[in-house]
């Protein structure tokens, strides 16, 4: 709609915002009217109309099989549009039009803002299935007529009341019509069922909806007065009411077709099951985070016990083996700590990589500069946990063997993501040091070092990737990992 309005019309940005507000609300008018709506705006030179938006009803058959958005019509071809635009009134004159052997009643509703007519809504009703209307249909049509008059007068939609139609109640969910005193004159079967869910044992017609709603909801002190006013339809508001194990969503729409409030529409929807599922998901998420938190605490306890045992070891080799185990357990604990703070089983691995690098760097404090370049990005927990252990082992190996006798140097961890989606994405990781390099005849695929065995097993077995370790130029060692960025099923 933005492109069509800016390209073909003289409307400004504030006028465009009003049209957007109207389009966000006009599903309500379409459903109440059982009619298609097409918004026509005069072009810059005033010789044509351009259709900038279209809406089909959920309550009846459509009268337009084709998409009308973007169509241009010369002025004079549709007299009802001309009359509504020039005279600023709703035009209903004329016989039904025939479209593909379907009779269609056409009406035109001027769209007014601050005294100016911005465009015209063509309301097109398919008459093929017309029959004697029921009480529900008569209430719908009367409400649609009131809303149409409000649009023509510039009183609808309500400024500052942007509505999310996907989340708000719709006409078919439940409709209640109130008089000027807030007394129910009509309640659709779905609306009555929703109130029965709250514990209402009688009919709604004839009752003060605000007082009845407040009685059904648990007492909440001063909030009750606001709830009474909202349910009475005094202002355009939305709320949820909970009581008797049920939850209903309410939306109030004051009706002022001639500038004076004559009553209100209240749309309602039973959202009990929806809210129950949301609470279950929240509880599930909280439980998962608590599990990760407890696993992290247990791993830190294990690491503390291993560290305590290492201090009591007389053998330097045994002490170093326990310290390596402490770092391995610590790398897994970092992942679980990160997962305990997230709402899903995915983590930002750059933070984990930085913490692993800092943890392993304690082996040679101040002598070797360890740094990360590139981004790992967001990874699933199934990838993050083994990858953190792999990174720990490779860095440990570099710091212990590449820089003997406390030599100074650098270790760089480079990450590169490729692919557009989670399923086809790849992660290329390079760990490069400028240390002493690999010994002659060294084969990383056959080396018996425990750390390298762990790396091979995790990379090739759990991560479904490849691992290689080669000499770097002019000196040092380069470790290359190529693996999928998503779990391999």
Secondary structure, DSSP 8 states (H G I E B T S, - for coil): -HHHHHHH----HHHHHHHHHHHHHTHHHHHHHTSEEEEEEE-TTSSEEEEEEEE--SSS--S--S--TT-EEETTSSHHHHHHHHH-S-B--S--EEETTEEEEEEEEEEEETTEEEEEEEEEEE-TT-----HHHHHHHHHHHHHHHHHHHT--S-TT----TTTS--GGG-EEEEETTSBEEEE-HHHHHHHHHHT--S--TTSBHHHHHHHHS---TTHHHHHHHHHTTSSSEEEEEEETTEEEEEEEEEE-TTSS--EEEEEEEE-HHHHHHHHHHHHHHHHHHHHHHHHHHHHHHHHHHHHHHHHT---HHHHHHHHHHHHHHHHHHHHHHHHTTSSSSEEEHHHHHHHHHHHHGGGGTTTEEEEEEE---EEEHHHHHHHHHHHHHHHHHHHHHTSGGG--EEEEEEEEEESSSTTT-EEEEEEEE-SS---TT--TTT---HHHHHHHIIIIIIS--EEEEEE-SSSSEEEEEEEESS---
